[in-house]
Amino acid sequence: MDRRRFLAGTTTLAAAGVAGPFAGVARAGRDGEIRRGGGYGPLVPVPDERDGAVRLHLPEGFRYRSFNPAGEAFTDGTVTPGKHDGMAAFRGPRGTTVLVRNHEINGPVGAFGDPARAYDPAAGGGTATLQVTRDGRVLKSGPSLTGTQMNCSGGPMPWGAWVTCEETVNGPDTGNDFTGQDNSKLQQKHGYIFEVPLNGAPGGPIRSAGRFAHESAAFDPLTGAIYLTEDNFAFASGFYRYLPPKNPLHAGRILDGGRLQMLAVRDEPGKDLSLGQPAGASYRTTWVDIDDPDPAFTGRPSYEIAIQAVGNQGRAKGAALFSRLEGAIRHHGTIYFVSTQGGATAPGDTPPDGFGKGRGQVWAYEPWSGKLKLVYESPGAVTLDLPDNITTSPRGTLVLCEDGGSDNYLRGLTRSGEIFDFSRLVPVSGDSGAEFAGSTFGPGGHTLYVNVQSSQGVSFAIWGPWHRGGF
């Protein structure tokens, strides 16, 4: 029995309350117990159908296959890079699924695939597009965008495209980042979003959507706005929206030249939402314009200055402060997004490094009302430890990928307020940084596809008796 499973049965820490579509989520009972349920039963070791190795613990009855690990050849003959991260699933031909997957690679290590087609031939990140079966057999695969950096997450677009986000502002015009990589070797500026269509070549960076540590993107078809999260590890992060000059549903793609804005709490300028929140926290919001979304740096300023340049413009106008905004998804008109280190430090927990001292928050923004509501605040690492990427199941349950310092789980957060464990990642010797990322249900909800973001990297297809539980 692992530490979390033992402590989860005895914890009496109360989580913050909720509002909106997830009414009841995280509301502790009268005795203070965390609401657990909605799951599929205990997790047990399950062999991988690819080679029999045990890589995941899952509920009884579930099966999985790993596919396309780092170092394996794509079907076009090029080599699969590592650091598999954000991902989306689209309907493919003859019952197959098309996956578009990020690779969060930093440094001037050279582009994978064909360097002649790369945005920056020196940069090693980008996306891959794969056609797979429901049980994870690869039919076709290859690079779809290359020469970008730190492609962390993004978001699916309803016209048949994936938006991939660079979580960096590296470039030949900035000082070296926290890894010490030599930015002078880069040939292009980074820190943008790129659209990767399923059919056709990707375009260039959408510069008006900002140059900052982008994480995820969620599209609102009613307004044409693209909501963007920022994961600025050491500093405050912001929640943004990009308003293209024309609704992408009508244009067929995302046009550059629009307006970038940052969320603020009405009548509370500079509100720090990274702190622990009261039960049922709800805020009226407004938006402030970012006057210079793509700042031109001269004299190679320090990376610390460059990575805050866009966010500081919004904060000077009263924008709200968050901690490490990561996954985002739109469901039934609401934008759900994760603050990985938001909240208060629970008794017995060690505060994580970086900006934000909690173990995670989930927020909901209603575009029609302008209200921001707290869906969930982790009561401690035992219950939920640093949520990252998110998606929704066919039933509307949130699927949370953990990025914690110990065992990492896929967890479900149901609409009735219950949290449950669905999968535990089996640690790999020498790969302590491995984490779940990029969870996405395939068409029809038969298969949950998910990645492991690590120095190696691999994808999984998981299927089984979904009807038994909350997914």
Secondary structure, DSSP 8 states (H G I E B T S, - for coil): --HHHHHHTT---------GGGTTTT---TT----B-SS-S-EEEEE-TTTS-EEEEEETT-EEEEE--TTSB-TTS-B--S-EEEEEEEE-GGG-EEEEEEE---SS---SS-GGG-SSTT--EEEEEEEE-TT--EEEEEEEEEEE--EEEEEEETTTEEEEEEB---STTS---TT---GGG-SS----EEEEESSS------GGG-SSBEEEEEEETTTTEEEEEE--TTS-B-EEEEE-SS-HHHHSS--SS-EEEEEEETT-TT-BTTS---TT-EEEEEEEE-S-SS----S---HHHHHTHHHHHHHHTT--BBS-EEEEEEETTEEEEEETT-S---TT----SSS--SS-EEEEEETTTTEEEEEEE-S-TTT---EEEEEE-TTS-EEEEE--SS--EEEEE-TTS-EEEEEEE---TT-TT-EEEEEEE-GGGSEEEEEEESSS-EEEEEES-GGGS--
